[in-house]
Amino acid sequence: MPQPKRKESNRSETKYKGITRIDYDGISTRGWMVRLTRQGKRQQQFFNDRQYGSKTKSLQAARACYSKMVKTAPEIQTAKGRKTHRNTTGKVGVHEVRNVDARWKNAESFAYCASWVDSKGKRRKVSFAWNRYGKKHAWNLACLAREREINDRERVIELYGSKKIKG
């Protein structure tokens, strides 16, 4: 006997965040699944069309349930500014860069790179080479660029103070 196919509609079809339409072919399970995950804990509830009398009524119940879940759930936590296990420098958004030029033997250079996502969702970055600014000052410049989210190198140097930079 063939297994029934499970069809889940995507969110754009239902137009409601956190609510998915579920229809099983071959069996009478049809309805709306409400899901909400916050801080790693998932809440979910299924609203069967047959139990609520119609597809529209079960959707109304699902929407009401989702609204209630959102009100009682903890605030959304973003990853912005959160240090992960992959961070090797100790400063969020600042990493060490190693550049190697294959054309030359032992031709490598190092820099600190500050990176972030701007308000429009575009990734921004700026780097400061150790051989130009010195390791310590390159670090300070990269940290300042990350804190202020400035990708104009000259502006960062101006804010930090040019007297502290290797000449």
Secondary structure, DSSP 4 states (H G I P E B T S, - for coil): -PPPPEEE--HHHH-STTEEEEEETTS--EEEEEEEEETTEEEEEEEEHHHHSSHHHHHHHHHHHHHHHHHHSPPP---TT---TT-SSSSTTEEEEEEE-TTSTT-EEEEEEEEEE-TTS-EEEEEEEHHHH-HHHHHHHHHHHHHHT---HHHHHHHH-GGGS--
